[in-house]
Amino acid sequence: MSDIGAGSPPQSPPQARTVRGAVRGAVERGVAVFRGIPYAAAPVGVRRFRAPEPPEPWAGVRDAVAYGPTAPKRPYAPPLDRLLPDPRVPGEEWLNLNVWTPSTEAVGLPVLVWIHGGSLLHGSSAVPVYDGSAFARDGVVLVSVNYRLGVEGFGVFPDAPANRGLLDQLAALEWVRDNIAAFGGDPGRVTVAGESAGAVCVAALLAVERSAGLFHRAVLQSGAPTALAPKAARGTTELIAGRLGVPATAAALAAVDPDALLTAQTEVTSGGNPLTGRNSFQIVVDGELLTRDPAEALRAGAAAGIDLLMGANTEEYRLWFVPGGLMERIGRLKLRLALLKFRVPNATARTYRANRPDATPGELLGALATDLLLRVPLNRLADARAGAGASTYVYEFGWPSPVQRLGACHALELGFVFDTLAHPDTMALTGPDAPQEVADAMHRAWVDFAAAGDPGWPSWDASRPVRFFGAGGAPAVVLAPRETELRGWEPYRKKR
């Protein structure tokens, strides 16, 4: 990331007026930055477990130079905590956002709203990898959002609305609609983007009627549309309440010490990973906000007018399989049991083995799980949208990290998209020598998509073009990659 503005004279702190009051930011690397702006009232006290409510207006000019409080969470468990730094900012006003803009005097700039990942348990907009300076440098207003996590945001109760974290995100998008013009952005040119659980949230937002008009393009990075029925999703909430010895209601958990609640949540959700399974929090088809499974809704034509950019990393699984030694612990028996558990067609498994003659059982399971949970549903969604009103673009990120043999693992692409390779927290995953030229290409594609809806390669059609970002020269478009493997999931899809 370049040091824009180095050596230039000091500039006056930028100001902007929101509908709730004026804010004062800072100039950093030649762009205006505003941090910690509340888009909803603190969800504590009587507001806990309720839908977000507007913040109180303030008099005068509010300083907006420091990241706002992060939602209650615990760090990633070792060894992931060293690879995925996750800062915590104390305080109660968790529902806040940050804005990077070329200038508050600008007019009509494209806007990209970032929804962080973290399994709906971790992460925040304060993660340094998500610094929006490069987007602002290149003419895009970047907004990053905090939302409620874990049981606070996604616990399922009989006496509270479901999907509170998703409601938070909608409130943030409504804030963008009502306020972003004061920061130089165009509320009619908004792209919403997310990675991992953030992408799952974006997919759900695409299927929510209330989101109509709040954004016009969307990006899904390493996350596919998915949701559960309330009964299936309620299990994690019940386990947490059971550990605390209270009923699984919002009223009962609201009376529990917040630190004790976090401890119980961590105990219930620890172990396993997104590929092998664990107790987790999920988006819920609640019949009110979300009336239909997002995958079904999108394949049936929901959000057909929204341009969509989506994709995955070549070796997503290695983030969970490699650092803790799980890769070596998966032998032939565990592989066989996993294939039975996930009902993988025998012919499909044979195809993957034939295409990877030197792969270990752990590598085979990882490749199968990555495709089952990500690549197959994303390709299926792209197929369903082919020929619809808007364009669909598919990418794959394949540059292999040298850190701990992680390869092209989950979350690795983030520093390239945000052009933050120089930050030490990014280097925890990429190492110190990640190729800037790949970041230049990937970041430019996201900028161009946000600005004009075209990242620079052909949209999805019957030829299935995929843009690869990886080592060894300029990005290349490959038609129908791994077609024999992906076609092998057809019997599975029909059963599902």
C-alpha positions in Angstrom: 0.0 0.0 0.0 1.6 3.3 -1.1 2.2 6.2 1.3 -0.1 8.7 -0.5 0.4 12.2 0.7 3.9 11.6 2.2 5.7 14.9 2.5 2.6 17.1 1.9 1.6 19.8 4.4 -0.8 19.0 7.2 -4.5 19.2 6.4 -7.4 20.3 8.5 -9.4 17.4 10.0 -12.2 16.5 7.7 -15.8 16.9 8.9 -19.1 15.5 7.7 -22.7 15.9 8.9 -24.8 12.8 9.4 -28.5 12.9 10.2 -27.7 12.3 13.9 -24.9 14.9 14.1 -21.5 16.1 12.8 -18.4 14.0 12.9 -14.7 14.9 12.7 -12.2 12.4 11.2 -8.6 12.5 10.2 -6.5 12.6 7.1 -4.3 9.5 6.7 -2.2 8.6 3.7 -4.0 11.3 1.7 -7.6 10.1 2.3 -10.2 11.1 4.9 -10.9 8.5 7.6 -13.8 8.5 10.0 -14.0 5.7 12.6 -16.4 4.5 15.2 -19.5 6.3 13.9 -22.7 4.8 15.6 -25.3 3.7 13.2 -27.6 2.3 15.9 -27.9 2.6 19.7 -25.9 0.5 22.0 -27.6 -3.0 22.2 -27.4 -3.2 26.0 -29.8 -2.9 28.9 -33.4 -2.8 27.7 -32.1 -2.9 24.1 -30.3 -6.2 24.5 -31.5 -9.0 22.2 -33.8 -6.5 20.4 -33.7 -5.3 16.8 -31.3 -2.3 16.4 -32.7 1.1 17.2 -31.5 4.5 15.9 -28.7 6.2 18.0 -29.4 9.3 20.0 -28.5 12.5 18.2 -25.5 14.5 19.5 -24.7 18.2 19.7 -21.5 19.7 18.4 -18.9 17.7 16.5 -18.2 14.1 17.5 -14.6 12.9 17.2 -14.4 9.9 14.9 -10.7 9.1 14.8 -10.6 5.8 16.8 -12.2 2.4 16.1 -15.4 2.0 18.0 -16.1 -0.8 20.5 -16.2 -4.3 19.1 -18.9 -6.8 19.8 -18.4 -9.2 22.7 -16.1 -12.1 21.5 -13.1 -14.2 22.5 -9.9 -14.5 20.4 -9.5 -17.3 18.0 -8.2 -20.4 19.7 -4.5 -21.3 19.2 -2.9 -21.7 16.7 -5.3 -19.6 14.6 -4.9 -16.6 17.0 -1.5 -16.0 15.5 -2.7 -16.2 12.0 -5.9 -14.2 12.4 -5.3 -11.3 14.7 -8.6 -10.1 16.1 -8.4 -6.9 18.1 -10.9 -6.1 20.9 -12.0 -2.6 21.6 -13.9 -2.2 24.9 -17.2 -0.4 25.2 -20.9 -0.9 24.6 -21.5 1.0 21.4 -20.8 -2.0 19.3 -23.0 -1.0 16.4 -20.6 1.4 14.7 -18.9 1.8 11.3 -15.9 3.4 9.6 -15.6 5.4 6.4 -12.6 6.0 4.2 -13.2 8.5 1.4 -11.1 10.4 -1.1 -12.8 13.6 0.0 -15.9 14.7 1.8 -16.1 17.4 -1.0 -16.5 14.7 -3.7 -19.8 13.9 -5.2 -21.2 10.6 -6.6 -18.4 8.2 -5.8 -19.0 4.5 -5.8 -19.4 2.9 -2.3 -18.3 -0.5 -1.0 -19.7 -1.7 2.3 -17.6 -4.4 4.0 -19.1 -7.1 6.2 -16.4 -9.0 8.0 -16.2 -12.8 8.5 -15.3 -14.9 11.5 -17.9 -17.7 11.8 -20.4 -15.2 13.3 -18.2 -15.5 16.4 -15.1 -13.5 15.7 -13.8 -10.5 13.7 -14.6 -6.8 13.6 -14.2 -3.8 11.4 -11.1 -2.9 13.4 -9.0 -5.8 11.9 -6.1 -4.0 10.2 -6.3 -6.1 7.1 -9.6 -4.3 6.3 -8.0 -0.8 6.2 -9.9 1.0 3.4 -7.2 3.5 2.4 -6.4 1.8 -0.9 -10.1 1.8 -1.9 -10.4 5.5 -1.1 -7.1 6.1 -2.9 -8.6 4.6 -6.0 -11.9 6.5 -5.9 -14.2 4.2 -3.9 -15.7 5.1 -0.5 -15.1 2.1 1.8 -17.5 1.5 4.7 -16.7 -1.3 7.2 -19.3 -2.4 9.7 -19.5 -4.0 13.2 -22.5 -6.2 14.0 -23.5 -8.4 16.9 -21.8 -11.8 17.1 -22.5 -15.1 18.7 -25.5 -15.5 21.0 -26.0 -11.7 21.1 -26.5 -11.5 17.3 -27.5 -15.0 16.2 -28.9 -16.9 19.2 -32.4 -18.2 18.6 -35.0 -17.4 21.2 -38.7 -17.6 21.6 -38.8 -14.1 23.0 -36.5 -12.1 20.7 -36.2 -11.5 17.0 -34.0 -13.9 15.1 -31.0 -12.8 12.9 -30.3 -9.7 15.0 -26.8 -9.5 13.5 -28.4 -9.5 10.0 -30.8 -6.7 11.2 -27.7 -4.8 12.4 -26.2 -5.0 8.9 -29.5 -3.8 7.3 -29.5 -0.8 9.7 -25.9 -0.1 8.7 -26.9 -0.2 5.0 -29.8 2.1 5.8 -27.3 4.5 7.4 -25.3 4.4 4.2 -28.4 5.2 2.2 -29.2 8.2 4.4 -25.7 9.6 5.1 -23.1 8.5 2.6 -23.6 11.5 0.3 -22.0 13.6 3.1 -18.8 11.6 2.7 -18.7 11.9 -1.1 -20.5 8.6 -1.9 -23.5 7.9 -4.1 -26.3 6.0 -2.3 -27.3 4.7 -5.8 -24.0 3.0 -6.4 -23.5 0.8 -3.4 -21.8 -2.6 -3.4 -22.0 -4.9 -0.4 -19.2 -7.3 0.1 -18.2 -9.9 2.6 -15.9 -12.9 3.2 -16.6 -16.3 4.9 -19.5 -15.7 7.3 -19.6 -12.2 6.0 -20.3 -13.6 2.5 -23.0 -15.9 4.0 -24.6 -12.7 5.4 -24.4 -10.9 2.1 -26.1 -13.9 0.4 -28.9 -13.7 3.0 -29.2 -9.9 2.5 -29.7 -10.6 -1.3 -32.7 -12.7 -0.4 -34.3 -10.2 2.1 -37.0 -8.1 0.7 -36.2 -5.2 3.1 -32.8 -4.8 1.4 -34.3 -3.7 -1.9 -32.6 -0.5 -3.1 -30.0 -0.5 -0.3 -27.3 -1.9 -2.6 -26.8 -2.6 -6.3 -23.9 -5.0 -6.5 -22.6 -7.7 -4.2 -19.4 -9.7 -3.6 -19.3 -13.2 -2.0 -15.7 -14.2 -1.0 -15.4 -17.8 0.2 -18.9 -18.1 1.5 -22.0 -19.6 -0.1 -25.8 -19.0 0.6 -26.9 -21.1 3.5 -29.4 -20.9 6.4 -31.2 -23.2 8.9 -34.7 -23.6 10.1 -35.1 -22.1 13.6 -35.5 -25.5 15.3 -32.2 -26.7 13.8 -30.4 -23.5 14.6 -31.6 -23.3 18.2 -29.4 -26.2 19.4 -26.4 -24.0 20.1 -28.4 -21.5 22.1 -29.9 -24.4 24.2 -26.5 -25.8 24.9 -25.2 -22.5 26.1 -28.2 -21.9 28.4 -27.8 -25.5 29.7 -24.2 -24.8 30.7 -25.4 -21.7 32.6 -28.3 -23.5 34.2 -30.9 -21.0 32.9 -33.8 -21.3 30.4 -32.9 -20.8 26.7 -34.7 -17.4 26.5 -33.5 -13.9 25.8 -34.8 -12.7 29.2 -32.9 -15.4 31.1 -29.6 -14.9 29.2 -29.9 -11.1 29.6 -29.6 -11.6 33.3 -26.4 -13.6 33.0 -23.0 -12.0 33.6 -21.6 -11.1 30.1 -18.3 -12.7 30.8 -19.9 -15.9 32.0 -22.1 -15.9 28.9 -19.0 -15.6 26.7 -17.2 -18.4 28.5 -20.2 -20.7 28.0 -20.5 -19.7 24.4 -16.8 -20.4 23.8 -17.0 -23.9 25.5 -20.0 -24.9 23.4 -18.6 -23.7 20.0 -15.0 -24.7 20.4 -13.6 -27.7 18.7 -14.1 -28.7 15.1 -14.1 -26.2 12.2 -16.4 -25.0 9.4 -15.4 -28.0 7.3 -15.6 -30.8 9.8 -18.5 -29.4 11.8 -19.1 -28.1 15.3 -21.8 -26.3 17.3 -22.2 -22.9 15.6 -24.4 -20.0 14.9 -26.2 -19.7 11.6 -28.5 -17.4 9.6 -32.1 -18.5 10.3 -35.1 -18.8 8.0 -37.3 -17.1 10.5 -40.4 -16.5 8.3 -40.2 -12.7 9.0 -37.0 -11.1 7.9 -35.8 -14.1 5.9 -38.8 -16.0 4.5 -36.9 -18.6 2.3 -33.6 -20.4 2.2 -31.2 -17.9 0.5 -29.8 -20.5 -1.8 -33.2 -21.5 -3.1 -34.4 -17.9 -3.3 -31.3 -16.8 -5.3 -31.5 -19.7 -7.7 -35.2 -18.9 -8.2 -34.5 -15.4 -9.3 -34.2 -13.2 -6.1 -31.8 -10.3 -6.6 -31.7 -11.1 -10.3 -31.0 -7.4 -11.0 -27.9 -7.3 -8.7 -24.5 -7.8 -10.3 -22.6 -10.5 -8.4 -18.9 -11.2 -8.0 -18.0 -14.4 -6.1 -15.4 -17.1 -5.7 -13.2 -19.1 -3.4 -9.6 -19.9 -2.7 -8.0 -23.0 -4.2 -7.1 -24.7 -0.8 -9.6 -23.2 1.6 -9.4 -26.2 3.9 -5.7 -25.7 4.7 -6.4 -22.9 7.2 -8.2 -25.4 9.5 -6.3 -28.6 8.6 -2.7 -27.5 8.6 -1.8 -25.3 11.7 -3.1 -27.7 14.3 -1.9 -30.9 12.7 -5.3 -32.1 11.6 -4.0 -32.9 8.2 -1.7 -35.6 9.5 -4.3 -37.1 11.8 -6.7 -37.8 8.9 -6.0 -41.3 7.7 -7.8 -43.6 5.4 -10.4 -44.7 8.0 -11.3 -41.1 8.9 -11.5 -40.2 5.2 -13.8 -43.2 4.6 -16.1 -42.3 7.5 -16.2 -38.6 6.4 -17.3 -39.7 2.9 -20.1 -41.7 4.4 -21.1 -38.9 6.7 -21.4 -36.4 3.9 -22.8 -39.0 1.5 -20.2 -38.3 -1.1 -20.9 -40.3 -4.3 -18.3 -43.1 -4.8 -17.7 -42.1 -8.4 -17.0 -38.5 -7.2 -14.5 -39.6 -4.6 -12.7 -41.8 -7.2 -12.4 -38.8 -9.6 -10.8 -36.7 -6.9 -8.4 -39.5 -6.1 -7.5 -40.0 -9.7 -6.8 -36.3 -10.2 -4.6 -36.2 -7.1 -2.6 -39.4 -7.1 -0.1 -38.1 -4.6 -2.6 -36.5 -2.2 -2.8 -37.6 1.4 -6.2 -38.6 2.9 -6.3 -35.2 4.6 -5.7 -33.4 1.3 -8.4 -35.4 -0.4 -10.9 -34.7 2.3 -10.1 -31.0 2.3 -10.5 -30.7 -1.5 -13.8 -32.6 -1.3 -15.1 -30.5 1.6 -14.0 -27.2 0.0 -15.9 -28.0 -3.2 -19.0 -29.4 -1.4 -19.4 -26.4 0.8 -18.1 -23.6 -1.5 -17.3 -24.2 -5.1 -20.3 -26.4 -6.0 -23.0 -24.1 -4.5 -21.3 -21.0 -6.0 -21.1 -22.6 -9.4 -24.7 -23.8 -9.1 -25.8 -20.2 -8.2 -23.8 -18.8 -11.2 -25.5 -21.3 -13.5 -28.9 -20.4 -12.2 -28.2 -16.7 -12.8 -26.7 -17.1 -16.3 -28.8 -15.1 -18.7 -30.6 -13.2 -16.0 -30.9 -9.4 -15.9 -27.6 -8.8 -14.1 -24.1 -10.2 -14.6 -22.3 -12.8 -12.5 -18.5 -13.0 -12.3 -16.5 -15.9 -10.8 -12.9 -15.9 -9.6 -10.5 -18.3 -7.9 -7.6 -17.2 -5.7 -4.6 -19.5 -6.0 -1.4 -17.9 -4.7 0.1 -20.3 -2.1 1.3 -18.8 1.2 4.6 -20.1 2.4 3.6 -19.7 6.0 3.2 -23.1 7.7 2.5 -24.7 4.3 -0.9 -23.0 4.3 -1.1 -22.8 0.5 -4.0 -20.8 -1.0 -6.0 -21.1 2.2 -9.2 -19.5 3.6 -8.9 -15.7 4.2 -5.6 -15.4 2.4 -7.0 -13.3 -0.4 -8.1 -10.5 2.0 -4.8 -8.6 2.1 -4.7 -8.7 -1.7 -8.3 -7.4 -2.1 -7.6 -4.5 0.4 -4.1 -4.0 -0.9 -2.8 -4.2 2.7 0.1 -6.6 2.2 2.5 -4.3 4.0 0.7 -4.6 7.3 2.2 -6.9 9.9 -1.2 -8.5 10.6 -1.6 -9.3 6.9 1.9 -10.9 6.9 0.9 -13.3 9.6 -0.9 -15.2 6.9 1.0 -14.2 3.8 4.5 -13.9 5.0 6.7 -10.9 4.1 7.1 -11.5 0.4 3.6 -11.7 -1.0 3.5 -10.6 -4.7 2.3 -7.0 -4.9 1.4 -7.5 -8.6 -1.3 -10.0 -7.6 -2.7 -7.5 -5.1 -2.6 -4.8 -7.8 -4.7 -7.0 -10.1 -7.1 -8.3 -7.5 -7.7 -4.9 -5.8 -8.2 -3.3 -9.2 -10.8 -5.9 -10.1 -12.8 -5.1 -6.9 -12.5 -1.4 -7.5 -13.7 -1.7 -11.1 -16.6 -3.9 -10.0 -17.7 -1.4 -7.4 -17.4 1.5 -9.8 -18.9 0.0 -13.0 -20.0 -3.6 -12.3 -17.3 -5.1 -14.5 -14.2 -6.6 -12.8 -12.4 -7.1 -16.1 -13.2 -10.6 -17.3 -16.2 -12.2 -19.1 -19.4 -12.7 -17.1 -20.6 -16.3 -16.4 -22.3 -18.1 -19.3 -22.4 -21.7 -20.6 -18.6 -21.6 -21.1 -18.1 -21.0 -17.3 -15.2 -18.5 -17.3 -13.2 -18.2 -14.1 -10.6 -15.6 -13.5 -7.6 -17.1 -11.6 -5.4 -14.9 -9.4 -2.2 -16.6 -8.5 1.5 -16.9 -8.9 3.2 -16.9 -12.3 2.3 -13.9 -14.3 -0.9 -12.0 -15.1 -4.3 -13.3 -14.0 -5.8 -15.7 -16.6 -9.3 -16.7 -17.5 -9.9 -20.5 -17.5 -13.1 -22.0 -18.9 -14.9 -24.6 -16.8 -12.0 -25.5 -14.5 -12.3 -28.9 -12.8 -15.4 -29.7 -14.8 -15.1 -33.5 -14.3 -14.9 -33.1 -10.5 -17.7 -30.6 -10.2 -19.9 -32.6 -12.5 -19.5 -35.5 -10.2 -21.6 -33.8 -7.5 -24.7 -33.8 -9.7 -26.1 -37.0 -8.0 -25.5 -35.4 -4.6 -27.3 -32.3 -5.6 -30.3 -34.2 -6.9 -30.5 -36.1 -3.5 -30.4 -32.8 -1.6 
